[in-house]
């Protein structure tokens, strides 16, 4: 009985995670996750379509190439500061503005980037143009 209950709970959790993943992939805004060190671990389909970047190339620090070179230093410094604050338990929401590459127009467009540290470690975030 206990094993059945555990299996049912795990199956429900997996189904919920699949639904959330599909929902986030359908979002017409960039959605991402990062680990506790600030390295990107997941980007939704829209980010890949928007930037024209092949799957997987935005992970880790690869996403940085999509940020306008003039905006990159300040954005990376602010992100590093937010990640360090979260590591000290002082994490608050990360908010910044930067231009992101838009493949369809072959130019960069302004976005507001927002991230929030998770209690269990890591981050979730969005970029809205």
WOPE-V738116 format. One record per backbone hydrogen bond with DSSP energy under -0.5 kcal/mol. NH is the residue of the N-H (numbers start at 0). CO is the residue of the C=O. E is the energy in kcal/mol with one decimal. If there is no record, write none. Layout:
# WOPE-V738116
NH,CO,E
NH,CO,E
This chain:
# WOPE-V738116
4,0,-2.1
5,1,-2.3
6,2,-2.5
7,3,-2.5
8,4,-2.3
9,5,-2.6
10,6,-2.5
11,7,-2.2
12,8,-2.3
13,9,-2.5
14,10,-2.2
15,11,-2.3
16,12,-2.5
17,13,-2.3
18,14,-2.3
19,15,-2.4
20,16,-2.4
21,17,-2.4
22,18,-2.5
23,19,-2.8
24,20,-2.0
25,21,-1.6
26,22,-0.8
26,23,-0.5
29,126,-1.5
31,124,-2.6
32,41,-2.1
33,122,-1.9
34,38,-2.5
37,34,-2.2
39,59,-2.0
40,32,-2.7
41,32,-1.4
43,30,-2.2
46,43,-0.7
47,43,-1.2
48,44,-2.4
49,45,-3.4
50,46,-2.6
51,47,-1.6
52,47,-0.6
56,53,-1.8
58,55,-1.0
59,39,-3.1
61,58,-2.6
62,57,-1.5
63,60,-1.5
64,61,-1.4
65,62,-2.0
66,63,-1.4
67,98,-2.8
70,67,-1.3
71,67,-1.7
72,68,-0.6
74,70,-2.2
75,71,-3.0
76,72,-2.1
77,73,-2.4
78,74,-2.6
79,75,-2.6
80,76,-2.1
81,77,-2.2
82,78,-2.7
83,79,-2.3
84,80,-2.3
85,81,-2.4
86,82,-2.0
87,83,-1.3
88,85,-1.6
89,84,-3.0
93,114,-3.2
95,112,-2.2
97,110,-1.9
99,108,-2.9
100,65,-3.1
101,106,-3.8
102,49,-3.0
102,100,-0.6
104,101,-0.8
105,101,-1.2
106,101,-1.3
108,99,-2.6
110,97,-2.2
111,127,-2.8
112,95,-3.4
112,110,-0.6
113,111,-0.5
113,125,-2.8
114,93,-2.4
115,123,-2.7
117,121,-2.8
120,117,-2.0
122,33,-2.7
123,115,-1.7
124,31,-2.3
125,113,-2.6
126,29,-1.8
127,111,-2.6
